[in-house]
Amino acid sequence: MTYRLIGDSCTDLDDNLKKDENISIVPLTLEIGDYSVIDDDKFDQKDFIRRMARSKAGAKSACPSPEAFKEAMECDVDMVFVVTLSEHLSGSYQSAEIGKKLFEEEHDHKDILVLSSKSASAGQYRLMLELDKLCKQGLGFAEISKRITKLRDEMKTYFVIETLDTLRKNGRLSAVTAFIASALNIKPIMGATDGVIIKKDQQRGMQKALAKMVEIAVEEAGDNANDKTVCITHINNPERGEYVAKLFRESDKFKDIKIVNGAGVATMYAGDGGIVIAVG
């Protein structure tokens, strides 16, 4: 069966997936004060990081329009799978659902699944990897939908960011809390439950925080970790991404480990040097 895989632009991809003609990305728009940029293949990560650091205003995103998702669905294929940011982080999922309804009002029946990743970044990458594999195996729409939803529900997401300044600028963290964490070099280790961000632990210093994050991920992966893939998104710091991958390799528990650099939305959320991982 023919297929199309669609992600919003928080779906970080490796080079092979970027070249795949069956995959398309619907970009969000990123804003810092009066400045705005489309999160597409022309996105300049280093420039955006510099602008975030200089700005007193917090960076924010605008989700794609329903019409943009509808346009991406207008292709001559049998089935379409859409992966979006968690609905708790963005309106992208709701926009994609409306886009699906608009498409169905104007076109004959097509099998379309719109899936909130309940995650972001590396989590969306993990789901896209699996969808690519399942579609190439020639499975039907119902079976793929069942398997990818199960993976989504069982997948774990974690992240550690270099600075809490972005969260402070966005009003998600008090200035006092951010100052204390910065002064003490405290790095929170965050996770997600059903797409909602939660704090898992904290450590003093980035190296300790990353090591603790991997320790938590290995423990929570359980006895069937050898069936799971680890996806790592780094933000402008390949050495740090490789360090985290090395820690996972040393556990000798996982089927595969993938590393990618984050695109614009991940850069906005995780900031320069941030690390996001998904295990599933």
Phi, psi and omega in degrees: 000144179277154188208161171226133175252128183236133174231152167283175192278010167271002177276091181290132185237153172276175185298323180295316180291326178298330181272350185287120182290347178275358184243133175227149182243131177258114190280146165277168172250135181253140185227137171229103186060236180275352182272137176220150181212143177278135183274070180243197184288355176264000182301130180259099186298313183297320177297318181294320178299318178297318180295320178298318182294323183281334189278140173279339179273148178283145175288148178215168182236154173242125185288159177297154178285156173304324180296327179293319176292318178302316180298321179294331180281346184278079181215156185274073179224167182277327185213149183229136176236128182243129178243128182233167167307154172307139178295347177277351181249337188202160174274009185299318181298312179298322178296319179294322178297318177294320177301321177297316179297318178298318178298315184292335177289336187249350187229162173294166185301137172218141178286117182227127172245124172256120188238117168290131181289345190054026187203205177194164167054250182300327178294319177292322175300316180299317181292323179292322175302316182291318178299318178301316180294313184294320179294320180289341174283350177083019179288159180278169185301313184297318181291318178297316180300319179296313184292319184287327177292322177296316178298315179303317183289333182264344184293144178246140179238140180218154173204154174228131180243153185291317183224148177270006186297322180297317178295323178296314180297329179277000180078013181265001182206139181289154179298323180296313180299316180296320181295315181298315180298319180292316182296325181266001181058038180275129179244110177288144175256117187252155176220191180218137173239116183051038176086357180259130183289133178226157176270130181260325185187182171206152179218158176268114180100145184294316183299316179294322180294317179295319179297319179293322177300314179296319178301316179296316182297318179296315180297316183284343177292333175076197186288339182260028180300331183291351174264002189249153177251139175258125174249130183240124171253124172253153177250100175060031181209074182299329179296319179292321176299318180292325177299315178295318178300320179299318178297320178292319179298321181294337176289337178054044185237345192250153183292319184203156178225125182240145179230132174222158172273140182288150173274199190295313183295317178297322178298318180296316183284314189269338178074169182303124179086359180292155178231129175238134177231152174228138181234121180185000000 
